[in-house]
Amino acid sequence: MEKGESMKAKRKIKTKRKRKKNVSGKDGKIRLGRWDAEWSDLSKRFKTSKQMTHSVKILTKRNLWPFVLSVLKSEGKVYAYELDSIIDRMFGFKPNKIMLYLVLYSLEDGGLARSKFVERRKYYTITRKGEEELKRFKTLLKVISNQL
């Protein structure tokens, strides 16, 4: 086989592999492609239908910024690495660390949070603008809840 042909063969093999569907295992984890996310008490409590499970995922793991701001507001300064365990303790689900870092960078870029290095660690705090935005988000949730 030539070098070019072997590369084509490898690509065919990769494309033929079937993607695993989101399958919940006995270990309490749900498979989300490459990442495993721990199912918490929150998602187990509301896992009554496919639609409800999807809604819990959308409102928690795919919409992290209100949870991050809430933690920053209640805890003061927070080291990014411990943020997932604090969210798990406070809200009942454990988000992916990489997503948390992306959310933190986005919040900082938008002026909703600020960071400061203390020795070798980077700590995050909420800004006044972040507190106002969190308050507006809570109001939005109340309005939507009342309309349902």
N, C-alpha and C positions, 0 to 999 in steps of 0.2 A: 504494500500500500504506500502511496505517496503521502507526503506530509499534509497536503491540502485535503486529501480524501479522508484521512483519519480525523481531522477536525470536523468535517461534515458528519462523519459517523457519530462522533461524540455529541454533536448538537442534536442529532436525531434521537439519540438515547435520552438526552435530557428532556426533550419535548414530549417523549412518549410517557414519561413518568407521570402518574396521576397525582394531582394534589390531594392531600388529605382534607376531608371536610372537617369543620369544627366539631370535634368529638369530645365529649366529656368523659374522662376516665374515672376509675375507682379511686384514684389518688387525689381527687378533688380539684383537678386542674382541667382547664379547657384548652384545647389546642388551637392556637390562632396563627396558623402558618408556621413561621420560624420561632415565634415567641410563645412561651407558656405563661398564661396569666392565672394567678390563683383566684378561684371563685371564693367569695367571701360569704359571710352570713347574710349580707344584704341581698346578693343575687340569688342565693338559695331560697331566701324567704319569699322573693317575688317571682320565682321561676314557675309560674303557673301556666304560661302559654308561650309560644314562640314569639308573639308580639311583645309580651311583657319582658321577656328575657332580652330582646333587642332594645327595648326602651331603657332598661336598666343600664345596658352597656353604653348606649348613646349618652345618657344623662350622667354617667360616672366616668368611665375610662376614656371616652372620646370627647369629653368636655371638662378637662381638668382644671382650667384656670380659676374657676370660682373656689374650688377646693384648696388650691394652692394659696390663693389670696386669703382665704379664711384661716388657714394654718398660720400664715405669716402674721395675720392680725392677732390671733389668740396667743401665739407662742413668742412673739417678738422677733428676735433674729433666729434664723434656722439655717443649719448646714444642709446643703442640697442632698447629700448622701443619705441623711436620716429622714428625709421628707416622705418617702414611701411608707415607712413604718408609722409615722405620725398620722398620715392620712388613713392608714389601715385601722389604727387605734381609734381615731375620731369619727370616721365615716363608714367603716366596715368593708372597704375594698382596698386592694393593694395594686396601685398602678405600676406600669413599667418605668424603670429608672430613666431610660433614654427619653421617653416621652416627657417625663418630669423636667429633665434638663432643657428640652426644647421649649416647653412651656415657660420655664424660668427665664430663658433668654428672650422669648417673645414679650413677657411681662416687663422685663427690664428695658427692652427696646421701646416699648410703648409708654414708658414712664410710670407703670403701675407698681413696680418693685425696683429696689436698688440693691446693689451688692457691695460688699466691703470685705477686703482680705484682712483676716486676723491670723497672724503667723502664716501658715501655709494653707489655711482653709478659707473658702469663700462663703460668707454668710449673706443671706438675703433678708430684707425687711420690706414691709409694705409702705408705699408712699401715701400721701393724702389723696392723690388722684386714684390710687388703687382702692383705698377705702370707699371713696365715692362711687367708683365703678362696681364694687362688690355690693354696695347698698342698692344701686340701680338694678343689678341682676336679681337680688332678692325680691325687689318690688315686681320685676317682670314675672318671676315664678309665682308670686301671689296672685297677680292679675290673671295669668293663664290658669292657675288652679281654680280661682273663683269662677272663671268662665266655663270651665268644664262642669 
